[in-house]
Every structure is written in structure tokens, then in C-alpha cells.
């Protein structure tokens, strides 16, 4: 029988490859449609400098939201596991545990607001 760790690692690698392939195909399809629509609508042309500024602004907004979501996921994983263990031993502290989980979820909100503020600059 195969080692469970190797089997799990293989499944994780396969999942990552499938996810990246899906994201690549999705991005090609969505960008192709958007560029064709922009050419047809006669939208005002953007200069090279404006495109560079906009590119870095979009990257900054994506990083702000992405890191906020990743941080919240890590926080919720740790706090949620501890909260479920504590609730299993003492069910009356469930409301307090939910408050700590909601505090960790606030990281996503902060990342989202930061991304909106960055996008509002241009």
C-alpha cells in the first residue's frame, strides 16, 4: 500500500495544477473578450504612463485584498480549531468563541477597504 503522505502530496499537486490551468484559461477568455469590447466601443486611448500607473495600482489592490484574505484564513483556521475544542469541553462559551472568529474575519474587511481605497485613486 502507498504511503498516505505521498498520496496526499500527489493529490495536492494535482489540485494545484488543475486550479492553475483553470485560472489560466479563465483569464485568457475574460481578457480576450474585454479587449475586443474596448476596441469596438471606441473607448479613449490610455497613454503608456497612465497604463503603467494603473497596472501598479491594480496589482497593489490585488495584493492588499489577497493578503487580507490569506491572513484571515490562517487566523480563522487557528482560532476556529481552538474555539471548537473549547466549545466541546465547555458549550456555554460558544458565543465568546464566535466573537474571536468574527475578529479574525475583520482582516478580510480591512483588506477589501484598502483595495477599494487604492482603486479609488485612479
Protein Blocks (a to p, Z undefined) as FASTA:
>chain_A
ZZfklmmmmmmmmmmmmmmmmmmmmmmmmmmmmmmmmmmnopacddfklmmmmmmmmmmm
mmmmmmmmmmmmmmmmmmmmmmmmmmmmmmmlmmmmmmmmmmmmmmmmmmmmmmmmmmmm
ZZ
